[in-house]
């Protein structure tokens, strides 16, 4: 009986590892293909399918540095960092006020904020464009930071509410008894305790802002203000596409997000799990 159980266990383990390997191959193969194509000469790309490039070149990366794509990377960094800071600050204060203060309609306000996340973003595109045009802020990074913060705020508040609910009120009350103000208790007790949630919310806001295309295309009308997704789209020519160059700039655009996700994956997974009520 034990030998049969051992056989079943080995088979189950083998199937599990096979499934994991298959999923990894499916998800990682497009990234490998993009990386491979970025190092292949143009004539090799059109010769056929090669799992391993027969020749390698850095010409596509050199061209990527010569075009305006570097400026698009800087624009995306400015917008993504600004969105992260603004969204995290507002979401933290909003979640804290809903959980720690008593005022009429606070629960309805919390539900209303989350409900806005369900609105289709395309329905907000025209009003956002009109507002930006009326205030003369088309093409300005601040405009896109505000738009991206609005898009990311509901989900970030949802994450932070779950983290703040796990912080005992007694810790803040003890700080108040010792003479700290409400804001002092918030800075010294709440923020350090909620730091994993803050990192998770900030990571989500950064990744969302970095990859957002629709509003960036509509609001950032000047070519000098284009972000990475819009700059990538501009590389798609009407009659021909430089696949090597497109792959090279895609690799460059992916590195900051992958690096951030790799560093913050633990906090991001914990934040989503807490927001869903799993942990």
C-alpha positions as CSV (number, residue, x, y, z in Angstrom):
1,X,0.0,0.0,0.0
2,X,2.8,2.4,0.9
3,X,4.6,1.6,-2.4
4,X,1.5,2.4,-4.4
5,X,1.0,5.6,-2.4
6,X,4.7,6.5,-3.1
7,X,4.2,5.9,-6.8
8,X,1.1,8.1,-6.9
9,X,2.9,10.8,-5.1
10,X,5.9,10.7,-7.5
11,X,3.4,10.8,-10.4
12,X,1.6,13.8,-8.9
13,X,4.9,15.6,-8.2
14,X,6.0,15.0,-11.8
15,X,2.7,16.3,-13.2
16,X,2.9,19.3,-11.0
17,X,6.4,20.2,-12.1
18,X,5.5,19.5,-15.7
19,X,2.5,21.9,-15.4
20,X,4.7,24.6,-13.8
21,X,7.3,24.2,-16.5
22,X,4.7,24.4,-19.2
23,X,3.2,27.6,-17.7
24,X,6.6,29.2,-17.4
25,X,7.5,28.4,-21.0
26,X,4.2,29.8,-22.3
27,X,4.6,33.0,-20.3
28,X,8.4,33.5,-20.8
29,X,8.7,32.5,-24.5
30,X,7.3,35.8,-25.8
31,X,9.9,37.7,-23.7
32,X,12.7,35.4,-25.0
33,X,11.5,35.9,-28.6
34,X,11.5,39.7,-28.1
35,X,15.0,39.6,-26.6
36,X,16.3,37.3,-29.4
37,X,14.8,39.4,-32.2
38,X,16.4,42.6,-30.7
39,X,19.9,41.1,-31.2
40,X,19.3,39.6,-34.7
41,X,20.4,41.6,-37.8
42,X,17.5,42.6,-40.0
43,X,18.4,40.2,-42.8
44,X,18.4,37.3,-40.4
45,X,15.0,38.2,-39.0
46,X,13.5,37.8,-42.4
47,X,15.3,34.6,-43.3
48,X,13.0,32.4,-41.2
49,X,12.4,31.1,-37.7
50,X,15.5,30.6,-35.5
51,X,15.2,29.6,-31.8
52,X,18.9,30.7,-31.4
53,X,20.1,33.7,-33.5
54,X,22.8,32.6,-35.9
55,X,24.3,36.1,-35.8
56,X,24.0,38.9,-33.2
57,X,24.3,42.6,-33.4
58,X,23.8,45.7,-31.2
59,X,22.7,47.9,-34.1
60,X,19.1,48.0,-33.0
61,X,20.0,49.2,-29.6
62,X,22.2,51.8,-31.0
63,X,19.4,53.1,-33.2
64,X,17.1,53.0,-30.2
65,X,19.4,55.4,-28.4
66,X,19.6,57.7,-31.5
67,X,15.8,58.2,-31.9
68,X,13.5,60.1,-29.5
69,X,12.7,56.9,-27.5
70,X,15.1,57.8,-24.6
71,X,13.0,61.0,-24.1
72,X,9.9,58.8,-24.0
73,X,11.5,56.7,-21.3
74,X,12.2,59.8,-19.2
75,X,8.6,61.0,-19.7
76,X,7.3,57.7,-18.6
77,X,9.5,57.7,-15.5
78,X,8.3,61.2,-14.6
79,X,4.7,60.3,-15.0
80,X,4.9,56.9,-13.3
81,X,6.8,58.2,-10.3
82,X,4.5,61.2,-10.0
83,X,1.5,58.9,-10.2
84,X,2.9,56.5,-7.6
85,X,3.6,59.3,-5.1
86,X,0.3,61.0,-5.6
87,X,-1.9,57.9,-5.7
88,X,-0.2,56.3,-2.7
89,X,-0.6,59.4,-0.6
90,X,-4.2,60.1,-1.4
91,X,-5.2,56.4,-1.2
92,X,-3.5,56.1,2.3
93,X,-5.2,59.2,3.6
94,X,-8.5,58.1,2.1
95,X,-8.4,54.6,3.5
96,X,-7.3,55.9,6.9
97,X,-10.1,58.4,7.1
98,X,-12.7,55.8,6.2
99,X,-11.5,53.3,8.8
100,X,-10.5,55.6,11.7
101,X,-13.0,58.5,11.6
102,X,-16.7,58.5,12.0
103,X,-18.8,60.7,9.7
104,X,-22.0,60.4,7.8
105,X,-21.8,58.3,4.6
106,X,-18.3,57.1,5.0
107,X,-19.2,53.5,4.1
108,X,-21.1,54.7,1.1
109,X,-18.1,56.8,0.1
110,X,-15.8,53.7,0.3
111,X,-18.2,51.8,-1.9
112,X,-18.5,54.7,-4.3
113,X,-14.7,55.0,-4.7
114,X,-14.5,51.3,-5.6
115,X,-17.5,51.5,-7.9
116,X,-15.6,54.1,-10.0
117,X,-13.0,51.4,-10.8
118,X,-15.7,49.5,-12.7
119,X,-16.4,52.4,-15.1
120,X,-15.0,51.8,-18.6
121,X,-12.0,54.0,-19.1
122,X,-13.0,54.8,-22.7
123,X,-16.1,56.6,-21.4
124,X,-13.8,59.1,-19.5
125,X,-11.6,59.8,-22.4
126,X,-13.5,62.7,-24.0
127,X,-14.3,64.5,-20.7
128,X,-10.7,64.2,-19.7
129,X,-9.5,65.6,-23.0
130,X,-12.0,68.5,-22.8
131,X,-10.9,69.4,-19.2
132,X,-7.2,69.3,-20.2
133,X,-7.9,71.5,-23.3
134,X,-10.0,74.0,-21.3
135,X,-7.2,74.4,-18.7
136,X,-4.5,74.5,-21.4
137,X,-2.8,71.5,-20.0
138,X,-2.6,69.2,-23.0
139,X,0.8,67.7,-23.4
140,X,1.8,68.5,-19.8
141,X,3.0,65.6,-17.6
142,X,1.0,66.8,-14.6
143,X,-2.2,66.2,-16.6
144,X,-1.3,62.6,-17.2
145,X,-0.2,62.1,-13.6
146,X,-3.6,63.3,-12.4
147,X,-5.4,61.1,-14.9
148,X,-3.4,58.0,-14.0
149,X,-3.8,58.7,-10.3
150,X,-7.6,58.8,-10.8
151,X,-7.5,55.5,-12.6
152,X,-5.3,53.8,-10.0
153,X,-6.8,55.3,-6.8
154,X,-9.8,53.0,-6.3
155,X,-7.8,49.8,-6.4
156,X,-5.0,51.3,-4.2
157,X,-7.5,52.4,-1.6
158,X,-9.0,48.9,-1.6
159,X,-5.5,47.4,-0.9
160,X,-4.6,49.9,1.8
161,X,-8.0,49.5,3.6
162,X,-7.3,45.8,4.0
163,X,-3.9,46.5,5.5
164,X,-5.1,49.2,7.8
165,X,-7.9,47.0,9.1
166,X,-5.2,44.6,10.5
167,X,-3.5,47.4,12.5
168,X,-4.9,47.3,16.1
169,X,-6.4,50.6,17.1
170,X,-4.8,50.1,20.5
171,X,-1.4,50.9,19.1
172,X,-2.6,54.3,18.0
173,X,-4.5,54.9,21.2
174,X,-1.4,54.1,23.2
175,X,0.5,56.7,21.2
176,X,-2.3,59.3,21.9
177,X,-2.1,58.5,25.6
178,X,1.6,59.1,25.6
179,X,1.0,62.6,24.2
180,X,1.2,62.1,20.4
181,X,-1.2,63.9,18.2
182,X,-3.5,62.1,15.8
183,X,-1.2,63.0,12.9
184,X,1.8,62.0,14.9
185,X,0.3,58.6,15.7
186,X,-0.5,58.2,12.0
187,X,3.2,59.0,11.0
188,X,4.9,56.9,13.7
189,X,2.5,53.9,14.1
190,X,0.2,53.6,11.1
191,X,2.6,54.2,8.2
192,X,5.4,51.8,9.4
193,X,2.8,49.1,10.1
194,X,1.1,49.5,6.7
195,X,4.4,49.8,4.8
196,X,3.9,46.4,2.9
197,X,0.5,47.7,1.7
198,X,1.9,51.1,0.8
199,X,4.6,49.3,-1.3
200,X,2.0,47.1,-2.9
201,X,-0.2,50.0,-3.8
202,X,2.7,52.0,-5.1
203,X,3.9,49.2,-7.3
204,X,0.5,48.7,-8.8
205,X,0.2,52.4,-9.5
206,X,3.7,52.5,-11.1
207,X,3.1,49.5,-13.4
208,X,-0.4,50.7,-14.4
209,X,1.0,54.2,-15.3
210,X,4.0,52.8,-17.2
211,X,1.9,50.7,-19.5
212,X,-1.2,52.9,-20.0
213,X,-1.6,53.9,-23.6
214,X,-5.1,55.3,-24.3
215,X,-5.0,58.5,-22.1
216,X,-1.3,59.0,-22.8
217,X,-2.1,59.1,-26.5
218,X,-5.0,61.4,-26.2
219,X,-3.7,63.8,-23.6
220,X,0.0,64.0,-24.5
221,X,-0.4,65.6,-27.9
222,X,3.2,66.9,-28.4
223,X,5.6,64.3,-29.7
224,X,8.2,65.5,-27.2
225,X,5.9,64.5,-24.4
226,X,5.1,61.0,-25.6
227,X,5.4,58.2,-23.1
228,X,6.8,54.7,-23.8
229,X,3.6,53.0,-25.0
230,X,2.8,55.9,-27.4
231,X,6.5,56.0,-28.7
232,X,6.3,52.2,-29.4
233,X,3.2,52.7,-31.4
234,X,4.9,55.5,-33.4
235,X,7.5,52.9,-34.6
236,X,4.8,51.0,-36.4
237,X,5.2,52.3,-40.0
238,X,2.4,52.4,-42.5
239,X,4.3,50.3,-45.1
240,X,7.2,48.6,-43.2
241,X,8.1,47.7,-39.6
242,X,11.6,47.5,-38.3
243,X,11.1,44.4,-36.1
244,X,14.6,44.5,-34.7
245,X,14.3,48.1,-33.6
246,X,10.8,47.5,-32.2
247,X,12.1,44.5,-30.2
248,X,15.0,46.5,-28.9
249,X,13.0,49.4,-27.6
250,X,10.5,46.9,-26.2
251,X,13.3,45.3,-24.2
252,X,14.4,48.7,-22.9
253,X,10.8,49.6,-22.0
254,X,10.3,46.3,-20.2
255,X,13.4,46.4,-18.0
256,X,12.2,49.1,-15.4
257,X,8.9,47.3,-14.9
258,X,10.4,43.8,-14.6
259,X,13.0,45.1,-12.2
260,X,10.4,46.8,-10.0
261,X,8.1,43.8,-10.1
262,X,11.0,41.4,-9.2
263,X,11.9,43.6,-6.2
264,X,8.3,44.1,-5.0
265,X,6.6,40.9,-6.1
266,X,6.3,39.7,-2.5
267,X,4.5,42.9,-1.3
268,X,2.4,43.1,-4.5
269,X,1.1,39.5,-4.0
270,X,0.5,40.1,-0.3
271,X,-1.4,43.3,-1.1
272,X,-3.7,41.7,-3.7
273,X,-4.3,38.7,-1.4
274,X,-5.2,41.0,1.5
275,X,-7.5,43.1,-0.7
276,X,-9.3,39.9,-1.8
277,X,-9.6,38.8,1.8
278,X,-7.5,35.7,1.2
279,X,-5.0,36.4,4.1
